[in-house]
Amino acid sequence: MMSFSFTAPKLLEPDADTDAILRASDVCYNVSRESLERLAKIKKFVLWLKAEMEKAGLPTEKGLVLDGESGGWFFDVASNEGFVMCIVSNLNGDGTHISLLVTEMGGAAEGVDRAVEALLNRSSEIVELEVDAR
């Protein structure tokens, strides 16, 4: 398991044409407008991350699920007999700092977390990257 903490200012800028706008299927009850906007920004980042992972040969699952507990999104990467869960959130609430947790589950091949680390390190979109390998 690895956790990453960083900012991605260019990826979080408002974009009216983005596919990150919350849809009716992303139903959120009793959530403030500020929280919805933050979730939309995080979703925009997640869509970018998934596309970059695909380019790097990491096959992400099609689904993207809203995680009410973390206040973010999660998706899976298929891997051998298991899978790797990626959880993206913004726990500090200011909308700029991103947290990414990459956890290997079941019989997942090791190394997906290191591949994600390499992807984030070489991206010009990511700044102030901190890595915690557990």
Secondary structure as the mmCIF struct_conf table of DSSP 4:
data_model
#
loop_
_struct_conf.conf_type_id
_struct_conf.id
_struct_conf.beg_label_comp_id
_struct_conf.beg_label_asym_id
_struct_conf.beg_label_seq_id
_struct_conf.end_label_comp_id
_struct_conf.end_label_asym_id
_struct_conf.end_label_seq_id
STRN STRN1 MET A 2 THR A 7
TURN_TY1_P TURN_TY1_P1 PRO A 9 LEU A 12
BEND BEND1 GLU A 13 GLU A 13
TURN_TY1_P TURN_TY1_P2 ALA A 16 ASP A 17
TURN_TY1_P TURN_TY1_P3 ASP A 19 ALA A 20
BEND BEND2 ILE A 21 ILE A 21
HELX_LH_PP_P HELX_LH_PP_P1 LEU A 22 ARG A 23
TURN_TY1_P TURN_TY1_P4 ALA A 24 SER A 25
BEND BEND3 ASP A 26 ASP A 26
BEND BEND4 TYR A 29 ASN A 30
HELX_RH_AL_P HELX_RH_AL_P1 ARG A 33 LYS A 55
TURN_TY1_P TURN_TY1_P5 ALA A 56 GLY A 57
STRN STRN2 THR A 60 THR A 60
BEND BEND5 LYS A 62 LYS A 62
STRN STRN3 VAL A 65 ASP A 67
TURN_TY1_P TURN_TY1_P6 GLY A 68 GLY A 71
STRN STRN4 GLY A 72 SER A 79
TURN_TY1_P TURN_TY1_P7 ASN A 80 GLU A 81
STRN STRN5 GLY A 82 SER A 89
TURN_TY1_P TURN_TY1_P8 LEU A 91 ASN A 92
BEND BEND6 GLY A 93 THR A 96
STRN STRN6 HIS A 97 MET A 105
TURN_TY1_P TURN_TY1_P9 GLY A 106 GLY A 107
HELX_LH_PP_P HELX_LH_PP_P2 ALA A 108 ALA A 109
TURN_TY1_P TURN_TY1_P10 GLU A 110 GLY A 111
HELX_RH_AL_P HELX_RH_AL_P2 VAL A 112 ARG A 122
TURN_TY1_P TURN_TY1_P11 SER A 124 GLU A 125
STRN STRN7 VAL A 127 ALA A 133
#
